[in-house]
């Protein structure tokens, strides 16, 4: 996973993106979610929302957890 995330971040930088947001299914088993989220935190991702793009629309999802990283 680490190489894929780093490649995604390098591509985003090359394209001039300010941040990368990923979504994780809430239905994955807790232990797998914990491991995945810890790996993403290691790569500077943190929990985020889509409020910036939603323009005052509530976009809290019961299906997805969003994690973002500044490039």
Residue pairs with C-beta under 8 A, 6 or more apart in sequence:
1 36
1 39
2 39
2 42
2 43
5 39
5 40
5 43
5 45
6 43
8 20
9 20
9 43
9 69
9 71
12 19
12 20
12 71
13 71
17 71
18 70
18 71
19 68
19 69
19 70
19 71
20 45
20 68
20 69
20 71
21 48
21 50
21 66
21 67
21 68
21 69
22 40
22 45
22 66
22 67
22 68
23 61
23 64
23 65
23 66
23 67
24 33
24 36
24 37
24 64
24 65
24 66
24 67
25 63
25 64
25 65
26 33
26 61
26 62
26 63
26 64
26 65
27 63
28 36
33 65
37 65
37 67
40 67
40 69
43 69
44 69
44 70
45 67
45 68
45 69
46 67
46 68
46 69
47 65
47 66
47 67
48 66
48 67
48 68
49 59
49 60
49 66
50 59
50 66
51 59
